[in-house]
């Protein structure tokens, strides 16, 4: 009687998590809803865990491409990391609007070598040109400023040519090394604190999956910067720490639902551990999408402000890494973290034994002895596993395979409603 009560409680938990008529209905007359309705309600039964080999392959190719770019191409480090001299000047001057090519020509004629980079920041009358080169001496910097002023006559706020509008800054290689070390220390501290939190918050396999997901996000985000050639600045490091926190938050949301759905999963043989985890992913789809959209909108606004209005490079660096990180973090929390967790858990004896019980129960010719392999808790379930036709010598009915993520219907039982049990 106690075993029966335990199973009934598990039934109530499962049926309250999803709408039974929508998920169990597999016949031709089953109610059908649109894609977005199923996505929003979490009853879409989209197969994520069952196709984890596909997601592993895609994730592996992404990581391989990113690692190859990091090793072969490397990063474009900003002046704060690499050291050097940066000179800035308004593009609007008395002699017309300065172009990148004109500025490069002036630099080469004055110093006898080409600059490392010349970029335009902003647009319109507020646009500036940023010149970056190897470390220059004070004399070389002054020569360059004089040459730029003579060539373009940049205007001040009053509309008059003013040499003071040409700014310069220098960063030594020693300072760049210090900034690099501090950035790496900050990253290491974050990973250690995240590891401590996850270890105490979740069981072992969830902790391993979450930490590997953080590593995945870190490698892919860094790889995208290497592939595209975005400049790595201190603002990039700050943004990277921010998006790693976002990724961890998104993973925690999914894992909380997985933990809720898989609690006591082996008390009933209706659904495998993977199916319960897949249901959790379905139920958190909209939450992950909404969180990502809410995060992306202000980031895009920040990029617009940084590029077209203010021309502030620091804001641009911060927004770029956050945009890349949010996209990568959303992908990894759904298509990498949970599938990896399921793969790890399916290596344990407890999950393997439970999967065998579920498989035996779903056989068309299932008998009580086939189902009762995990203890007395399934005695009542085993009795239900034998179709009524078999009990009187008829041919057992063969039910459809349950929809992934849905609670499968029992053989011989109507799919629309749950039949009451006698006590």
C-alpha positions in Angstrom: 0.0 0.0 0.0 2.9 2.3 0.8 4.5 1.6 -2.6 1.2 2.4 -4.3 1.0 5.7 -2.5 4.5 6.6 -3.5 3.8 5.9 -7.1 0.6 7.9 -7.0 2.5 10.9 -5.6 5.0 10.6 -8.4 2.1 10.5 -10.9 0.7 13.7 -9.4 4.0 15.5 -9.7 4.5 14.5 -13.3 0.9 15.4 -14.3 1.2 18.8 -12.6 4.4 19.6 -14.5 2.8 19.5 -17.9 -0.7 19.4 -19.3 -1.5 15.7 -19.8 -4.0 16.1 -22.6 -1.6 18.1 -24.7 1.4 15.9 -24.2 -0.2 12.5 -24.0 -2.4 12.9 -27.0 -0.7 11.0 -29.8 -3.6 10.0 -31.9 -5.0 11.5 -35.1 -7.6 13.4 -33.1 -5.1 15.0 -30.6 -5.3 18.7 -30.1 -2.6 20.5 -32.0 -1.1 23.9 -31.2 1.2 26.3 -33.0 4.9 26.2 -32.7 5.1 29.4 -30.6 2.3 28.2 -28.3 4.1 25.0 -27.6 7.3 26.8 -27.1 5.8 29.3 -24.7 4.0 26.7 -22.6 6.9 24.3 -22.5 4.8 21.5 -24.0 6.6 21.4 -27.3 8.5 18.2 -26.6 11.3 19.5 -28.8 14.0 16.8 -28.9 17.2 18.2 -27.5 18.7 15.4 -25.3 17.9 12.7 -27.8 19.9 14.5 -30.4 22.8 15.2 -28.1 25.3 13.6 -30.4 24.4 16.2 -33.1 24.9 19.0 -30.6 28.2 17.5 -29.4 29.4 17.4 -33.0 28.4 21.0 -33.6 29.9 22.2 -30.4 33.1 20.2 -31.1 33.5 21.8 -34.5 32.9 25.3 -33.0 35.6 24.6 -30.3 38.0 23.2 -32.9 37.7 26.3 -35.1 38.1 28.6 -32.1 41.2 26.8 -30.7 42.8 26.7 -34.2 42.3 30.4 -34.6 43.7 31.2 -31.2 46.8 29.0 -31.8 47.4 30.0 -35.4 46.1 33.6 -35.6 46.2 34.8 -32.0 44.6 37.9 -30.7 44.6 41.6 -31.6 45.6 43.1 -28.2 44.9 46.7 -27.4 47.5 49.2 -26.4 46.9 48.6 -22.7 48.1 45.0 -23.1 50.7 45.3 -25.7 52.2 48.7 -25.0 52.8 51.5 -27.6 51.6 55.0 -28.5 48.2 56.1 -29.5 47.4 59.4 -31.2 43.9 60.8 -31.7 42.7 63.6 -34.0 39.3 64.9 -35.2 38.7 64.0 -38.8 37.1 67.4 -39.6 39.7 70.1 -40.3 40.3 73.3 -42.2 41.9 71.4 -45.1 38.9 69.0 -45.4 38.0 65.7 -43.9 40.9 63.3 -43.1 40.7 59.8 -44.4 42.5 56.7 -43.1 44.8 56.5 -46.2 45.8 60.2 -45.9 46.6 59.7 -42.2 48.7 56.6 -42.9 50.6 58.5 -45.6 51.4 61.4 -43.3 52.6 58.9 -40.6 54.8 57.0 -43.0 56.4 60.2 -44.5 57.1 61.6 -41.0 58.5 58.6 -39.2 59.6 56.4 -42.1 57.5 53.4 -41.1 53.8 52.4 -41.3 51.6 52.6 -38.2 50.2 49.4 -36.7 46.6 50.6 -37.3 44.5 53.6 -38.2 40.8 53.5 -37.5 37.9 55.9 -37.6 35.7 56.1 -34.5 32.3 57.6 -34.6 30.8 59.5 -37.6 29.9 63.0 -38.7 31.6 66.1 -37.2 32.4 64.3 -34.0 34.3 61.5 -35.6 37.9 61.0 -34.7 40.8 59.1 -36.2 42.9 56.8 -33.9 46.5 56.0 -34.8 48.3 53.2 -33.0 51.9 52.4 -33.4 54.9 51.0 -31.6 56.2 53.0 -28.7 57.4 56.5 -29.9 59.8 58.8 -28.3 58.7 62.2 -27.1 60.5 63.8 -30.1 58.8 61.4 -32.6 55.4 62.0 -31.1 55.9 65.8 -31.4 57.0 65.5 -35.0 53.9 63.4 -35.8 51.6 66.0 -34.1 53.2 68.8 -36.1 52.9 66.9 -39.4 49.2 66.0 -38.8 48.4 69.6 -37.9 50.0 71.0 -41.0 48.3 68.4 -43.2 44.7 68.6 -41.9 44.4 71.7 -39.5 41.9 69.9 -37.2 39.3 72.3 -35.7 38.5 72.9 -32.1 35.1 73.5 -30.7 35.1 77.1 -31.7 35.7 76.1 -35.4 39.3 77.4 -35.4 42.4 75.1 -36.1 44.0 74.1 -32.9 46.9 71.7 -32.4 45.7 70.8 -28.9 42.9 68.8 -30.5 45.6 66.2 -31.4 46.0 64.0 -28.3 48.6 61.3 -27.6 49.1 58.6 -25.0 51.8 56.1 -24.3 51.7 52.8 -22.5 54.9 50.9 -21.7 55.3 47.2 -22.2 55.8 46.8 -18.5 52.4 48.3 -17.8 50.9 46.1 -20.5 52.4 43.0 -18.8 50.9 44.1 -15.5 47.5 44.6 -17.0 47.6 41.1 -18.6 48.5 39.4 -15.3 45.8 41.2 -13.5 43.2 40.2 -16.1 44.3 36.5 -15.9 44.1 36.7 -12.1 40.6 38.1 -12.2 39.5 35.4 -14.6 41.1 32.7 -12.4 39.4 34.0 -9.3 36.0 34.1 -11.0 36.4 30.5 -12.1 37.5 29.3 -8.6 34.5 31.1 -6.9 32.1 29.7 -9.5 33.5 26.2 -9.0 33.1 26.5 -5.2 29.5 27.7 -5.5 28.5 25.0 -8.1 30.1 22.2 -6.1 28.2 23.1 -2.9 24.9 23.9 -4.8 24.6 20.8 -7.0 25.6 17.2 -7.0 28.9 16.1 -8.6 27.7 15.6 -12.2 25.9 18.9 -12.4 29.0 20.6 -11.0 31.2 19.0 -13.6 28.8 19.9 -16.5 28.4 23.5 -15.3 32.2 24.0 -15.1 32.8 22.5 -18.5 30.1 24.7 -19.9 31.9 27.8 -18.5 35.2 26.6 -20.1 33.2 26.1 -23.4 31.9 29.7 -23.2 35.3 31.1 -22.4 37.0 29.2 -25.3 34.3 30.1 -27.9 34.1 33.7 -26.9 37.8 34.1 -27.1 37.9 32.2 -30.4 35.3 34.5 -31.9 37.4 37.5 -31.0 40.4 35.8 -32.6 38.6 34.9 -35.8 36.9 38.2 -36.3 39.9 40.2 -35.1 38.2 42.3 -32.4 40.7 44.2 -30.3 41.2 42.9 -26.8 41.1 45.6 -24.2 40.6 45.8 -20.4 36.9 46.5 -21.2 36.9 43.2 -23.1 38.0 41.4 -19.9 35.4 43.1 -17.8 32.7 42.1 -20.3 34.0 38.6 -20.4 33.6 38.2 -16.7 30.1 39.6 -17.0 29.0 37.2 -19.6 30.5 34.2 -17.8 28.3 35.2 -14.9 25.3 35.3 -17.3 26.1 31.9 -18.7 26.4 30.5 -15.2 23.0 32.0 -14.3 21.3 30.6 -17.4 22.8 27.1 -16.7 21.6 27.3 -13.1 18.0 28.0 -14.3 18.0 24.9 -16.5 19.7 22.7 -13.9 17.2 23.8 -11.2 14.4 22.5 -13.4 16.3 19.3 -14.2 16.9 18.7 -10.5 13.2 19.2 -9.9 12.1 16.9 -12.7 14.5 14.1 -11.9 14.0 14.0 -8.2 13.0 10.4 -7.4 13.1 9.5 -11.1 13.6 5.8 -10.3 10.4 5.5 -8.3 8.4 5.0 -11.5 9.3 3.5 -14.9 7.3 5.8 -17.0 10.1 8.0 -18.3 13.9 7.7 -18.5 16.2 10.2 -16.9 17.0 11.6 -20.3 13.3 12.2 -21.1 12.9 14.0 -17.8 15.9 16.2 -18.5 14.5 16.9 -22.0 11.2 18.0 -20.4 13.1 20.4 -18.2 14.9 21.9 -21.2 11.5 22.4 -22.9 10.0 24.0 -19.8 12.9 26.5 -19.6 13.1 27.3 -23.4 11.1 30.5 -23.2 12.8 31.6 -20.0 16.2 31.3 -21.6 15.0 33.1 -24.8 13.4 35.9 -22.9 16.4 36.4 -20.7 18.7 36.5 -23.7 16.5 39.0 -25.5 16.3 41.3 -22.5 20.1 41.1 -22.2 20.7 41.7 -26.0 18.5 44.8 -26.4 20.5 47.1 -24.1 23.7 45.7 -25.5 22.7 46.6 -29.0 21.6 50.0 -27.8 25.1 50.4 -26.2 26.7 49.5 -29.5 24.6 52.1 -31.3 25.5 54.8 -28.7 29.2 53.9 -28.8 29.6 53.8 -32.5 27.2 56.3 -34.0 26.7 58.9 -31.3 29.6 59.1 -28.9 32.3 57.3 -30.7 33.6 55.8 -27.4 35.8 52.8 -28.1 35.6 51.5 -24.5 31.8 51.2 -24.7 32.2 49.4 -28.0 34.7 46.9 -26.6 32.4 46.2 -23.6 29.3 45.8 -25.7 30.9 43.5 -28.3 32.1 40.9 -25.8 28.8 40.9 -24.1 26.9 40.4 -27.3 29.0 37.5 -28.3 28.9 36.0 -24.8 25.1 36.2 -24.4 24.6 34.3 -27.6 27.2 31.7 -26.7 26.0 31.4 -23.1 22.4 30.8 -24.3 23.5 28.1 -26.7 25.7 26.3 -24.2 23.1 26.2 -21.4 20.6 24.5 -23.6 22.5 22.4 -26.1 25.7 21.6 -24.2 25.3 21.7 -20.4 22.2 19.5 -20.0 23.1 17.0 -22.7 26.5 16.6 -21.0 24.8 16.1 -17.7 22.6 13.4 -19.1 25.6 11.6 -20.7 27.5 11.7 -17.4 24.5 10.4 -15.4 23.7 7.6 -17.8 27.1 6.1 -17.0 26.0 5.4 -13.5 24.4 2.1 -12.4 21.3 3.7 -11.0 20.4 5.4 -14.3 21.3 2.4 -16.4 19.1 0.1 -14.3 16.2 2.5 -14.5 16.5 2.8 -18.3 16.3 -1.0 -18.6 13.1 -0.9 -16.5 11.6 1.7 -18.7 12.6 -0.2 -21.8 11.1 -3.4 -20.5 7.9 -1.6 -19.5 7.5 -0.3 -23.0 7.8 -3.6 -24.8 4.5 -4.6 -26.5 4.7 -8.0 -24.7 5.7 -6.6 -21.3 4.9 -8.8 -18.4 5.0 -8.2 -14.7 8.4 -10.0 -14.4 9.8 -7.8 -17.1 9.0 -4.6 -15.3 9.7 -5.6 -11.7 13.5 -5.5 -11.9 14.1 -2.6 -9.5 12.2 -3.5 -6.4 8.7 -3.7 -4.9 8.0 -0.1 -5.7 7.0 -1.1 -9.2 4.6 -3.9 -8.3 1.5 -1.9 -9.0 3.1 -0.5 -12.2 4.0 -4.0 -13.3 0.3 -5.0 -13.1 -0.6 -2.1 -15.3 2.1 -3.0 -17.8 0.2 -6.2 -18.8 -2.5 -5.2 -21.3 -6.1 -6.4 -20.6 -6.1 -8.4 -23.8 -3.2 -10.5 -22.7 -4.9 -11.4 -19.5 -7.7 -13.1 -21.3 -5.6 -14.7 -24.0 -5.9 -12.0 -26.6 -3.3 -10.1 -28.6 -1.6 -7.4 -26.6 -2.1 -3.9 -28.0 0.9 -2.0 -29.2 1.0 1.7 -28.2 2.9 4.5 -30.0 6.3 5.5 -28.8 5.9 8.4 -26.3 6.7 11.8 -27.6 10.2 12.9 -26.2 9.7 14.9 -23.0 6.1 13.8 -22.6 4.6 11.4 -20.1 3.9 8.2 -22.1 0.4 6.7 -21.9 -0.1 3.3 -20.5 -1.2 0.4 -22.8 -4.9 0.0 -22.9 -5.6 3.3 -21.1 -7.3 6.3 -22.8 -4.8 9.1 -23.6 -7.1 12.0 -22.9 -7.8 11.4 -19.2 -6.2 9.4 -16.3 -8.4 6.6 -15.2 -9.0 6.5 -11.4 -7.4 3.7 -9.4 -9.2 1.5 -7.0 -7.9 1.4 -3.5 
